[in-house]
Amino acid sequence: MIKNFKFQKSNFKIGAIPVILISLILVFPELCLAQDVNIKAFVSKNKINSEERFEYSVEVSGKSTSLPDIKFAELKDFFVLSGPNQSTNIQFVNGAMTSSKTLSFVLKPRKVGQLVIGKATLEFKGTTYETKPITINVTKANPAAQKQQTQRNNQNNNQISSDNIFLRSHISKKKAFIGEQIVVEYKLYFKVNVRTYELESIPSNVGFWTEDFDLPQRPQIESEVINGVNYQVATLKKVAAFATRVGDLELDPLIVNVEAVVASRRNRRSLFDSFFEPSGRSVRKQLSSKKIKLKISALPEKNKPSDFAGAVGGFNFNVKADKISAEVNEAVTLKIDLSGAGNIKLTELPVPEIPPDIEKYDPKLSSNISKKGGIISGTKNAEYLLIPRVPGTFKIKPISFSYFDPVKKKYFTKTSGPLVLNVSGEANPTASSPMAGFSRKEVTMIGRDIRFIKESTVFQKISDRGYFSGTLIGGFILSVFLFAGFLFYDDHRAKIDGNIALKRNRYAGKLAAKFLSEAHKNIQMDDANLFYKSVSAALSKFVQDKLNIELTDFNVKNVETALKKRQITDDIIKDYTDLVSECDFMQFASNSGSQEEKQNILEKAKVVITKMEKYI
């Protein structure tokens, strides 16, 4: 679940930072000026008519409580209706402090055309930081067209504009060699309240082998300015693609279903109503990224090593034995290690050539693939068990591994040194090698897979018994009653299953208890996102199932109306709606609260559900 965060006034989040540290920061703010600052400018919309207003904001952030002043560009092409309005934000995360300051203006264009808001600048430690200029496209206002547009907006109030939410794919490169790693990120951009999302269709990507990167269950929300407009951004999926054939290939689009809240325009009291109380209608929208076209080239034939087997990337190769001196029939371990970044999962390790007088068992293979960060990397290992059968000096030929480096666009071959094994002792020519041809696991099993036949059996005579004993008759009567009870239960269940509303109402309490139990576990696991998600699901699903309300009709107004019809008091209704809004808000707050606060919210949810069960 992800959610949009709009501007908020003086949001000061402290957490568990000691008071002494805070006092030092406030008294000596210059101690925190060791880090650079960032500055960005954005607008609420970049396409307007001459009668529309929009918001222009400049945000400066850094690891300092004393942020430098901003020098704004001249706004000669706009009427300044309000501003600058300032909001600040200070956060402490894992002992590190970050702060930001946002100054915003409400503007109205003086004329039509392409109007440019110039660069905003600031000076910090002798360095000048500046924003990018923003172009505003202003068209002439047409009262009739504007009225029609307003009517269309009112009619489509349950729809989400593509300008407010969309899905984009970002690719590390569009031209690559076969087997070269290509990183693709699918990002959701939004300016609305997004409650949930689910992946509808995963790209099949024919002609590629893909590996998903590990992403946190709670998507990290960042901000990005596109054409002067600020969006919240969440990475939904990140994959590494390796082409398995040459030519013009395509990566399929990702399809995502999102559920967002279209805020009600009635009775709006302030700018922050839609944030603190996301009333409105839940709307589902399907989003799709665009297909990605790639040009895949073949690896060069020039200077290709004879032992090249398709490894593409950057690798390290090592071969070693655990001993160089051994006795006859004493085990020696030969280990081959490969590490690096690239198509390592598809790469085969080279096979060593072992002298015929040394018995070689099937290797023990292992691998560890890392899917974190921005590239797929890992290790592969092969461990061979060698047993020399005769004394002497044996040489194991050097083992080589070749790969293609797409950055340097050339082949590399790494070769191990020769291994010399000195074997002492005397060979036993009469001794056979019963374990030859078996792996170590199979050798271990020998002696445990034989089961002996029992040569004698003792039979016991069965005593004569009556066929119509009391136990038999009682069992027969009991089976008749059990069968009749089964028929009654089956008929009862069929009636419940046929009535969806009755079934939802019947199991609403159990489902809510299940979600609350999961929330209690998440307190102990210190997973704030799953905790608030479970509590929100318990509260929402309980009312939806008890009152048979569909998800698309589940909003604050409809819930309040339905609960009042059941004669539920206003206090209970307010406690319920406040608790649902708090849970939705806290899922993406930087400071998610202590365990005591979470326990308090859990207890409130139990109390509210218990009170409501008396009425519905």
N, C-alpha and C positions, 0 to 999 in steps of 0.2 A: 504494500500500500504506500502511495506517495501522495504528497499534498503540497500545494503552493503556499509560499510565504510572502505576504506583502509587507510594505513598510510598516514599522511599528515604532511607537514613541518611547524613547528612553528605556529600552529593554536591557536592564542591568542584571546579568546572570553571574552569580558568584560561586555557587557550588560549595565545596568544603575548603576554600582557601583560608588560611589563618588570617586573623585580623591584623596581625603585625605586618604581614606581607602587603596587605591592602593599604595600610597606613603609609608604608614606605613608598608605595607607588604613587599615592595621592600627594604626598608631601614632596617627593623628589621625582617628578615625572620625567625629568631629563635622563634619569637612569634607564628608561625604557626606549630611548631614541636611538638604539643601536641598530635597528632594522630599517630597511627601505620601506617606502610607502607605495601604494597603488592608487590610481585614480581612474575613474571611468564615468562616462556620461551616457544618458539614455533618455528616451521619451516614452510616453504611454502609447502613442500611435504616431506613424509617420505619413499617413494619408488622411487628410481632413478637408472639409470645405471651409470657406471663409468665415462662417459663423460658429465653427466648432472651437472648443477649448481643448487643450491637452496639457499634460504635465511634463516638465523638463527637469531632470534631476542630475546631480553630480555627486558621486560617492567617493570618498577618500578613506582608505583603510590601511592598517599597519599594526605593528606590535608596540603601540605607544598610546598613552592616555592624553598626550598633547599633540594632536594632529595639526599640521600646518594649515594656514588659511588658503582658500581657493580664490583665484582671480578669474572672474567670469568674462566671457566674451560679450561684446556689445550686442544687446538684443534690440537693435533698431528696427527690425522688420516685424516686431511683435509688440502687442500690448501686454504689459505685465499686470495681470489681474490680482495676483497674490504671490508673496514670497519676498525674500527666501525663507522657507519654512524648514527648520532644522530638526533632525532626529538623530539620536546617537545609539550605539549598541556596543556594549563591553561584555566579553565572554572570557571565562577561564575554563580551558579544557586540558585535563591532565597536567595542571600546573602552569600551562602556557597561556598567556593573555593575548587576546586580539581585540581590536576596537575598530569601529567604523563611524563615520559621520556623513550624513546625507543632507544636502541642501536642495530644495525643490522649489520650482516656480510653476504657477498656473498661467499659461500664455494663450493669446489669441492672435491670429495673423492679421497684419495690417493690409495685406494685398494678396492676390492670387499668384500662382507660379511656383517655381522651385526656390524655396527660401532656405538659407543655410544658417545654422547656429554654429558659430565659430568654436575654436578650441578653448577649453578651460585649462588653466595652468596652475602650478604651485611650485614653490622653491623649497628644497629640502637638502640640507647638508651640501650646498653648492651645486646640486643637480636640479635641472628643470624637468618636471613631469607634466605631460599634457594629454588631453583626451583627443579623440578623433572628431572631426566636424560631422554634424548630423544634417542631412537634407530632409526638409519637410515639403511634401508635395501638396499644394493647396489648390483646390478647384473652387470655382464660383458657386456660391450657394444658390440652389433652386428651391424656393419654398414648396412648390408642388411636388417635385421629386423627393424633397426631404420628408414631406408628409407621407408619401407613399412608402418611402424607406422605413419610416417610423412604424407604419402599420405592418409592414412585412416583418420588422423586428419583433413587434408584439405578437404576431401570428407564429413566428418561429422562435418564440422565447424558450422553447424546450430543445433547441438545437445549439450546437457549439460551432463557432466559426473556425475555419481552417487557419485563420490568422492567429487564433488564440491557443491552438494545440496542434502539433504535427510531429511526425516521426522522421528522423533523418539517419542515414548511414554514413559513417566516416571510414575511409579506407586509407591504409598507410601508403599504398602505391597502386597504380593502375597498369604498370608494365612490370613483369616479373619473369624469372626463369622457372621452368618446370621444377617442382619440389621446393621452391623458395617460399619462405613464410610471409604471408600477407595478413595483417591484422585489420579486422573489421569491427567497428563499434556501432551499435544501434542506440541512438539517443532520443529521448522524448523531450520535446520542448513545449512548455505550457505556461499560460498566464491565467489559468482558471483553477478552481478547487478540484483537484483530481483525487478521488477517494481510493479507487482500486484500479488495477490493470491485470490482464492475463494475456499470455501469448496464445493467439489463435492458430497460427501456422508457423512452424519452424522451417526455415529455408532448407530444401533438399540439397541444393548445390551439387548438381551432377558434374562430374569431372574434377571434383575436389575432395581431398580428405580434410576434415575439419576437426578442431579440438576447441572446446569451450573453455574460456578462462573462468577462474573462480571469482565470483563477485559476492559482496555481502548481501545477506537476505534483505537488509534495509538499504535501498539504493541511496547513494550519496547525492544530495541535492546541491547543485552549484548554480551559478548565474552566468549568463552569456549574453552579450549585446549583439544583435543581428540587425543590420541596417538602422542602427540607432535605437532599436527597441530592446528592452531588457526582458529576457526569458529565464525561467527556472528550467534547469536541465538535469535529467536523470539518465544514467547509462543502464539500459534494460538488459542488454546482451552484448557480449564481447567474445569474438571467436578468432582463431588463427586458421587460415585456409592455406592448404598446400595443393597446388595444381598437379594433377596426375596425367595430364595430356597437354599437347601443344595446340595453339590456335587462339581464336577469338572466343572467349568463354564468358559466361554470365553467372553472377551470384543472385540467387532468387531474393525477392523482397521478404521482409519480416512483417507479419500482420499481427496487430495488437488490438485487443478490445479494452477500452478504458471506460470507467464510470466517473462522471464529473457532476458537479452541482451547478445548475444554472440558477444564479441568485435571483430572488424576486425583487422587482423594482418598486414594489409598493411599500409604503410606510418606512422608507429608509431614513434612518435618523442621522447616521454619520458615515464617514469614509470607512470605518472599521467594522461595520455591522456584518459584512459578508465574511470577515475573518473570524471574529469571535463567535458568531452564531450563523453557521453556514446553512441558513434556511433557503429553501428553494426546491427545485425539482431535480431528482437524480436522472441523468441522461447517459445513455450508453452510446459510444461512438467507436467505429472501427477505423483504425489508422494503418497505413501501409507505407513502408519505405519504397524507394525506387530501385529498380534493377541496377546492378553494377556491372558494367562492361569492362573486361580485362583482356589484355593482350599478353599471352604466355609464349615465351620464346624457348626454343630447345637449347640444351647445354652445348657449348662449343665442342667440336670434334678435335680441334687442334690441341695437342699436348694432353689428351685424355689418358690417364693411366690405365694399364691393362687390367688392374684389379679394382677399378672404380665400380661401385655397386649401387650408385644413386644417392649417396649422402650429400645433402646440400645444407650449408650453414657454416658455423665455426666450431671446431671440435678439438678436444685433447684426447690423446690415446696413450695407454700405458699397459705394459705386460710385465708380470713379475711372478716368481715362484717363491713358495714359503721356505724352501731350503735348496741348497746346491749340492749337498752330500747326504746320502741315504744308504741304508742297508737293502739287501735283496728282499723283496716283498714288503718294503716299507712304503707307506703312502706318501706321495708328494702332491701338493696342490699348486696348480698353475692358474693364475687369475688374469683375466683380460678386462680392462676398464676403459669405457668410453664415456666422455662427458662433453657437454656443450649445448648450444642453442641451434635449433633448426628442425629438420624432419627426423629427429632422433628416434621417434617411436616407430618409424617405418624402416629404420636402418638396421641391417643385419651385421652382426659382429663376424670378423674373419675367423676361420677355423684353423687351428695350428696343425702343422705336420709333425707327428710324433714318431720317433724311431720304432721299428717293429718289435724290438725286444722290450719295449715299455708298453704295458697294457693301459689303454685309455678308456675311461667310462664316459657315459653321456654327461654333458655339462649341466650344472645347476645354473639356470638363467634367472636374472632378476633385473628389474628396472624401476626407476623412480622419476616420474615426469612432474615437473613443476609447472603449474598453470597460473601462477601469480605474477603480478607486474605486467609488463607490456610485451613479453615475448615468451614463447614456449621453450623450455630448456629442461635438462635432466641428465640422468646417468643410466648406463646399461652395463651389466656385468655378466661375465661367463666364468664359471669356476669348474675346472677340469680336475678329476682325480686320476693321478698317474701312479702305476705300481710297476717298478722295474723288476723283471724276472731273472736277470742275469747280471753279474758284476761287469764293470767297465766304465768308460767315459763316454757319455752320450751328449750329442749336440742337437739342440732344438733350433731349427732354422728361424731366422728373424721373421716376425709377423708384421705385416704392413697394413695400413688403413688409409684409403684415399677419399677425399671429399672435394666438393666444389664450393668456393667462397663467393657468394653472389655480390658481396660488397667490393671485393678486389677483382672479381670476374676472372678468376684463375683457379686451377687445380692445385691441391696440396697433398702430399703423401707423407705420413708419419710412420716411421719404422722402428720397431724395438731392436735392441741389441741381441746378439746370439746368447742363448742360455746353455750353459755347460753343467751337466748333472753327473757327479761322480758317485758311482754305486760300488759299494764294497760288500764282502761276504761271499758265500758260495751258493751257486745255483743248485737246485735239487732236480735233476733230470727226470726222476721217477714221479715227481709230484705233478699232479694234474691241476688245471686251473678251472675248477667248476664254476667260478664266478664270471668267466670271460663272457662278454656280450651282454652282461646285466648292468643296469644303473645302480647307484648306491642305494636308492630306495628299494630296488628289487633285491639287492643283496641283503638288506636288513630284513626283508620279509621271508627269506629262506629260513626254514625251521619253524615258522609260525603258521604256514598255510597247509599243513598236513594234519588230518584228523583220522585217528585210528578207529577200526571197526571193533565193536564190542562182541566178544565171542560167546557170552552166555546171557540168558534172559530169564528172569523169574516171573512166572505167571501166577496171578491170584484169582481164585474162584469168586464169581459174583454171586451173592446170596439171592435167593428167590424173593421177589417183591410183588405185591399186588398192584394191578393196573389202576384200580379205582380207590386209591388211598385218599384220606382227607386232604392231604397237601395238594394232590393233583386237582381235586374238585375245587378247592379254594383258589388255586392258581387260575383255573378256567374261569370262575366267576369274576375274579379280579381283572382278568384280561378283557372280559366283556364290558365292565365298567370303564376301564381305561380307554377302550375303543370308542365308547359312547362319549366320554369326556373329550377325546380327541376330535370327534365330529363336531361337538358343540363349540370347541375352541376354534376349529378351522372356520366354521361358519361365522363366528364372531369376528375373527381376524379379517375375513373376506369383506364383511360389512364396513369395517374400519378402513381397510385399504381402498375400498371403492369411494369413500368420502374423504377427499383430500383435505378439506378444511377441518373435518373432525380429527383426522390423523395428525395434522399440524398442531392443532390445539392440544391434543392428548400428550404429545411428546415435547411440547414447548419447554416445560419445566426441566425435563431431563436434559434437553439440549443445552439450555442455559447453564445448568449445573456442570455439564461437561466443559463448556467454555471457561467457566469460573475456575474449575479445577486446573485447566491448562494455564490460566493466568497465575494461579498460586504457584505452580511449578516454575513459571517464568520469573517470578520474584526471586526464587532461590537461585535460578540460573543467571540472574542479573541481565536479562534480555528485555530492555525497556520496550522496544518496538513490538515484540510478540505479546508482552503483557497487556499494553494498551489496546492492541488489536484484538486480543481474546476478550477483554472486558467489553469493548465496543460491540463485538459480535454477540456476546451473551445478552446485552441490553437490547440491541436492534432485532436479533432473531426472535427473542422472547415476545416482543410486541407484534412483530410481523406474523408470527405463527398463531398467537392467541387471537389476534383480531383479523387474521386472513388478509393482510395487506401485502400487495405485491411490492417488489423492490423498486420498481419505477414510480410507485405512488408513495414511497416512504420518505416523507420530509416532515419538518417540524410542524407546519400548519396542519397537515392531514393527521399526524399523530395526536396533536392536541385536541382536534375535533373528535376523533374516534374515542380517545380516553374520557373526554367529558361526557360523551354519550353513555359511557359505562358508569357514570356517577363517581368518578375518581376525583378526589379533591385537587384543588389548584396547587397546593403545596407538594403533593406527590408528583404531579405532572411537571412542575418546575424542577424538582430534584432530578427527575428522570432526564429531561432535555438538557439540563446543565451538565449532568454527568456524561451523556453521550458526546456533547460538544467538547468537553474537557479531554476525554479520551482521544478523540480525533485530532485535537490540537497537540496533545503531548506526544503523539507518535513521532513527530518530526521536530520537536523542540530540542535545542542543543542541550539544555539541562533537563533531563527526563525525570528528576526527582529521586529522593532517597528511597530505601526499602520501606521505611516507616510510612512515607507518603503513599507509596504504592499499596501497602497493606491497608491504609486508611481508605483509599479509593475502592479497593476490593470489598471491604466491609460495607461501604456505602452502596455498592451495586447489589450486594446480597440483601440489604435492608429494603432497597427500593423494589426489587423483584418480589420479595416476600409480601410487601404491602400491596403491590398490584395484583398478586395472585388472589387476594381476598375479593377483588372486584371482577376479574376477568377469568 
